[in-house]
C-alpha cells in the first residue's frame, strides 16, 4: 500500500513519515520510504548523522535511465524523450516489484535507521529560475506508476508542504494520504484545501493531529476536522531528543499507539487497481493536452494502452517466460 504524508510546512510531516516508516520496519514488513519534499530531511529524521550525506544517487539524477528501464519494449513509447512523468505503463512496459532486483531499486535504495530509503534530490542552484520542484518528482511519479506492490508491502512518501502537493497527478498515486494538522488556524486552513482537492477525485485522506499539548488542542482539532481525525500525537520528548542528537529512549506509549492506528487504517484499505489506472490515464491525457504534446512533438494520448489493466496479473504476464514463437514445434518430454 502507498502512503503519503502531507501538511503545512513545519507541521511535522517529515517527523511522522520517519516515525511511521521506522514503526513499519520494526515489524519486518517489506517497505520503501521516499523523500519527495523540496527540503530533503527524511534521511536525517530516520537517523542519518547531520554531517553525513545520503549515499545512493537521487532519483532525479537518473530520470533518463529510469525512463529507459520502465518503458521496456512498450511500442507506444518511441523514446525516453517521448516519455513524460505521467506516461502510464502498457503492454511491454517494465513493471516493478517492491525492492525487486531491478536497476532502480539496486542503485537508488540505501538503508537508514533500518528503513530502505530513496530520495528525489534537492532543488539546487542550477535549477533556480529555470525549473520547478515538480520536475524532481517526475521519477517518483514514474516509479509509482510502474510499481505493483502486494499485500503487506508499504511505500511511505514524505511529500511537499502545503497544497502544492496537488500541483501534479502524483497525489492520486496513493492508497492513503495522511494529512498532518497542528492545532492552529493556519494548519486547519491547509487541511481544508486538501480536503476539497481530494474530494474532487475520491482520494482517501485521514488527519493526524500533531504537537498536541493538552485538552484544548484536542478539542480544537475535533471542532475543525471532525471525523477526519484518525489519531493524534502529543508533544514528544523522544522526538526532541532525537532532533538534538541526544539519547532518545523509547517513543511515548500514546504516540506509539497513534502509529499503530495509522497502520491499521492503511491495512483496512482495499487496493483499487482499476481506479489507480483510471486516474493515471486521466492525468496523462490532461498533461498531454496542456503541455506535453508540444514539449515532445508527439501525440502522447497514443501512449495509453486500452488493453492494459494494471495490477498483479499484469506483473505476472510481464515477468512470465516467453513461449515458443508462433508455428514453432514444441519438443515433447518423455515420461
Secondary structure as GFF3:
##gff-version 3
##sequence-region A 1 335
A	DSSP	beta_strand	2	7	.	.	.	ID=ss1
A	DSSP	alpha_helix	13	26	.	.	.	ID=ss2
A	DSSP	beta_strand	30	35	.	.	.	ID=ss3
A	DSSP	alpha_helix	42	45	.	.	.	ID=ss4
A	DSSP	three_ten_helix	59	62	.	.	.	ID=ss5
A	DSSP	alpha_helix	63	71	.	.	.	ID=ss6
A	DSSP	alpha_helix	103	108	.	.	.	ID=ss7
A	DSSP	beta_strand	110	112	.	.	.	ID=ss8
A	DSSP	beta_strand	115	119	.	.	.	ID=ss9
A	DSSP	three_ten_helix	125	127	.	.	.	ID=ss10
A	DSSP	three_ten_helix	133	135	.	.	.	ID=ss11
A	DSSP	alpha_helix	138	146	.	.	.	ID=ss12
A	DSSP	beta_strand	153	158	.	.	.	ID=ss13
A	DSSP	three_ten_helix	162	166	.	.	.	ID=ss14
A	DSSP	three_ten_helix	169	172	.	.	.	ID=ss15
A	DSSP	beta_strand	176	182	.	.	.	ID=ss16
A	DSSP	alpha_helix	185	201	.	.	.	ID=ss17
A	DSSP	beta_strand	205	212	.	.	.	ID=ss18
A	DSSP	alpha_helix	215	225	.	.	.	ID=ss19
A	DSSP	three_ten_helix	226	228	.	.	.	ID=ss20
A	DSSP	beta_strand	229	234	.	.	.	ID=ss21
A	DSSP	alpha_helix	237	243	.	.	.	ID=ss22
A	DSSP	alpha_helix	253	267	.	.	.	ID=ss23
A	DSSP	alpha_helix	273	287	.	.	.	ID=ss24
A	DSSP	pi_helix	288	292	.	.	.	ID=ss25
A	DSSP	alpha_helix	293	296	.	.	.	ID=ss26
A	DSSP	three_ten_helix	300	303	.	.	.	ID=ss27
A	DSSP	alpha_helix	312	319	.	.	.	ID=ss28
###
